[in-house]
Amino acid sequence: MIIDRIENAALYYPLHPKFKQAFDYIAQIDIHTLPVGRHEIDNSMYVLVQEYTTKPKSEGKWEAHRRYIDLQYVVQGAEGMGYANIHDLEQGEYLSEKDFLPLFGEGGQIALRSGYFVLLFPEDAHMPSMALGESKPARKIVIKIAVE
């Protein structure tokens, strides 16, 4: 897992051949008006634009992905993001068609605020969209990048 501010994105380009393209996409679109939903970039990347109200940790669910790296960028608002290595949690049954691995157990939490991004790799269990205090609205762009 990597957490940083969006202006430092170039530091991470060498880690994956698609990272530069993903960060360039964020820089080139109007992040505030791109419609909520799924948008295709190419055959190895797509975008999910999400608007939601953060929720209490008691409603959160751990997840991880095998085929995609998540680049999650908070456009507006803030959220808590649970984090643990998948080997520290109990693994459920992987749902290949959704690239979704449910996990169970306890982990830590970080705060993601507007202007920050997180890169989540296949070994990174995460619990997104948690409230930091009381529940509040948030907008986030998630780019799903094929591991390759």
N, C-alpha and C positions, 0 to 999 in steps of 0.2 A: 504494500500500500504506500502511495505517495500522496502527500497533501502539500499544496502550495498555492500561492496567488497566481492568477492568470497571467500577469505580466512576466512571470518566470517560466512560462511554458517551454520556451526554446531550450532550456536546460535538459529537457526530457526527450527531445526529438531522437537522439541516438538510441534510445531504448527499444524502439519498435519502428519498422519502416512506415507505418501509417500514422504515427503520432503527429508529425508535422501537418499532414493533411487534415486531421481531426481538429487540431488547434486553429489552423487557418480557417476552417469552416466556421468556428465560433466567432472569429474575428471579422469575417466577411458578411455574416447575416445580421439582421436586426433581431437581436436576442430577446427584445421586449415584445415584438409583435409576431414572431414566427408562431403559427397556430399550434395549439396543443395537439398532440398525436404523434404518429410515426412518419418520418420523412427519410427516404432513401438517399444515400450519398453515392455509393457504388456497391458492387457485389460483395464487398467485405466490411462495409460499415453502414450503419443506419443511426438515425437520431430519434430519441423520444423526448418530446417537450412535455413537461409535466407541471401542472398547477395543482396545489393541494394545501390542505391545512395540516400542519404537523400534528402528530398524535402522541399520546403518552407511551412510554416505554412498554407498559403492560400490554399494549396492542401490537407491538412490533414483532416481526418474524425475521429470523436469520436466513440468509440466502448466500449462495455463491454460484458461479457460472464456470463451465468448462470450456466452451467454445469461444467466448467473448471476454475481452477486457472492458471494464466500464470506465469511461471518462465522465465523471459527474461534476457538472459546473453549476454552482448556485448563482442564479441571476438576480433573484430578489428574495429577501428574507434571510432566514437562518434555520438550521436544523442540527439536531444531534445525529451522529452516525455511529452506530455500534460497530465495533471491529474485534475480530479474533481470527487466528489462523484456523483453517478448517480442521486441522488435526487436533485442535484443542476442544472441539465440539463433537457431539454425536451427530453422525450423518444419517439423513433420511434417504428415501429412494429418489435417485436422480431422474428427472423428467426430461428426457432428451429433446422432445418436440418443443419444449419451452426453454431449454438450456437453463434449467432451474434445479439447484441442489438445496433442499431444505435442511436446516441444521438446528440443533437444540443444545442449549447450555448457556453459559455466562461468558461475557467478554467485556471489554472496555468501551468507552464512548468518547468521541471527539466532537468538537463544535465546528461546523462548516458555516461560514457567513458569506454574504454576497461578495462576489469577486474571488472566491476560493474554488479550487477544484480538487478532486481526489481521483487517483488512478487505482482501480481495484483489479488485481490479477486473479487467476483461477484459485490460488490458495488463500485468498482474502475473503473470509466470511464477513458479511456486512448486514446491518440492520438500518436501512435508510429512513428518513422522514420523521425522526423522533423530535418531539418538542424540547426546546431548551426553556424550561419553566412552563409557562402556559402555551397552549396551542395557538399558532399564528399562521397566516397564509405564507406560502413560499412558491417560487417558480424556479425550476431546474431544467437544465439540458443534460440529457444522458446520451453519450455517443457510445454505441456498442461497436467495438473494434475486434474483428476476427483475430484469434490468437495466431493463426497461420501455421 
